[in-house]
């Protein structure tokens, strides 16, 4: 009968341990979770919603744009609604129709490009009072 060298036995023991920890390790030591007393917030929306947020749509005319508050007031059907953007400056979702793209030569707008009097379609979250998207359909001349 042949003997196995002690160095080889040590190698196989270490190698088997590494494999065992790689396969069984995550089960034995689950990932650490955050402290339960931490306040769970979203960086853009504030409190994380507890359910699905309803999205409303409306068509109207831009009455005013407040760059400091990052809000847009839209007049529609005799009323006006003010919406805020929950995203960082420059990250607003403002799309433009093909007609406006051809007239302006731009592919997208920023909040600074939005003019009072523009006809828009707005998708927003009524529970949060924030805009999801604005689509500019026509601009004043």
C-alpha positions in Angstrom: 0.0 0.0 0.0 1.2 3.4 -0.9 1.3 6.4 1.5 0.1 9.9 0.5 2.5 12.7 1.2 1.4 15.0 4.1 1.6 18.0 1.8 -0.9 16.6 -0.6 -3.3 15.7 2.2 -3.2 19.3 3.5 -3.8 20.6 0.0 -6.9 18.5 -0.5 -8.3 19.4 3.0 -7.8 23.1 2.3 -9.3 22.8 -1.2 -12.3 20.9 0.1 -12.9 23.5 2.8 -12.9 26.3 0.3 -15.4 24.5 -1.9 -17.6 23.7 1.1 -17.7 27.3 2.2 -18.4 28.5 -1.3 -21.4 26.2 -1.6 -22.7 26.1 2.0 -21.3 29.4 3.3 -24.1 31.7 2.0 -26.6 29.4 3.7 -24.8 29.4 7.0 -24.0 33.1 7.0 -26.9 35.0 5.4 -26.3 38.6 4.2 -26.6 41.3 6.9 -29.8 43.3 6.7 -30.1 47.0 7.6 -31.1 48.0 11.0 -34.9 47.8 11.3 -35.0 51.3 12.9 -33.6 52.9 9.8 -36.0 55.1 7.9 -36.6 53.6 4.5 -36.7 56.4 1.9 -36.2 56.8 -1.8 -33.7 59.5 -2.8 -36.2 61.0 -5.3 -39.7 60.4 -4.0 -39.3 60.7 -0.2 -41.2 57.9 1.5 -41.4 54.6 -0.3 -45.0 54.0 -1.4 -46.8 51.1 0.2 -48.7 50.2 -2.9 -48.9 50.8 -6.7 -49.0 54.4 -7.6 -51.9 55.5 -9.9 -50.8 57.5 -13.0 -53.2 60.2 -14.3 -53.0 61.9 -17.6 -54.2 65.4 -18.7 -53.8 67.8 -21.6 -53.4 71.4 -21.1 -51.4 74.6 -21.6 -48.4 75.6 -19.6 -49.3 78.6 -17.5 -45.9 79.1 -15.7 -42.6 77.4 -15.0 -40.8 78.0 -11.7 -37.1 77.0 -12.1 -36.3 77.5 -8.4 -39.1 75.2 -7.1 -38.7 73.0 -10.2 -42.5 73.1 -10.8 -44.8 73.6 -13.7 -48.4 75.0 -13.6 -50.7 73.5 -16.3 -54.1 75.0 -17.1 -56.7 72.4 -18.2 -60.5 72.5 -18.5 -60.9 75.8 -16.6 -58.6 74.7 -13.8 -54.9 74.8 -13.2 -52.6 72.3 -11.5 -49.1 72.7 -10.2 -46.7 69.8 -10.4 -43.2 69.4 -9.2 -40.4 67.3 -10.6 -39.0 64.7 -8.1 -35.8 64.2 -10.0 -32.5 66.1 -9.9 -32.0 69.2 -12.0 -31.4 68.3 -15.6 -33.0 64.9 -15.2 -36.6 65.8 -16.0 -38.5 63.7 -18.4 -39.7 66.2 -21.0 -40.4 64.7 -24.4 -41.4 66.6 -27.6 -43.7 65.6 -30.4 -42.4 65.2 -34.0 -44.0 68.5 -35.0 -42.1 70.4 -32.3 -38.9 68.6 -33.0 -39.0 69.6 -36.7 -39.9 73.2 -35.8 -37.2 73.6 -33.0 -34.5 71.3 -34.4 -34.2 69.7 -30.9 -34.7 66.1 -29.8 -35.5 66.8 -26.1 -36.3 69.7 -23.8 -35.0 70.7 -20.4 -37.2 72.5 -17.9 -35.6 75.8 -19.0 -36.8 75.3 -22.6 -40.4 74.8 -21.6 -42.3 78.0 -22.5 -45.6 79.3 -21.0 -48.3 78.8 -23.6 -47.0 75.5 -24.8 -49.6 72.7 -25.3 -48.6 69.7 -23.3 -49.7 66.2 -22.3 -48.8 65.4 -18.6 -48.5 62.1 -16.9 -48.4 62.5 -13.1 -48.8 60.8 -9.8 -51.8 62.3 -8.0 -50.9 60.9 -4.7 -47.5 62.6 -4.8 -48.3 65.6 -6.9 -45.2 65.0 -9.0 -44.7 64.7 -12.7 -43.8 61.5 -14.4 -43.5 62.9 -17.9 -44.4 66.0 -20.0 -44.8 65.7 -23.7 -44.7 69.1 -25.5 -47.2 68.9 -28.4 -47.1 72.5 -29.7 -45.2 75.7 -28.8 -46.3 79.3 -29.0 -44.8 81.3 -31.9 
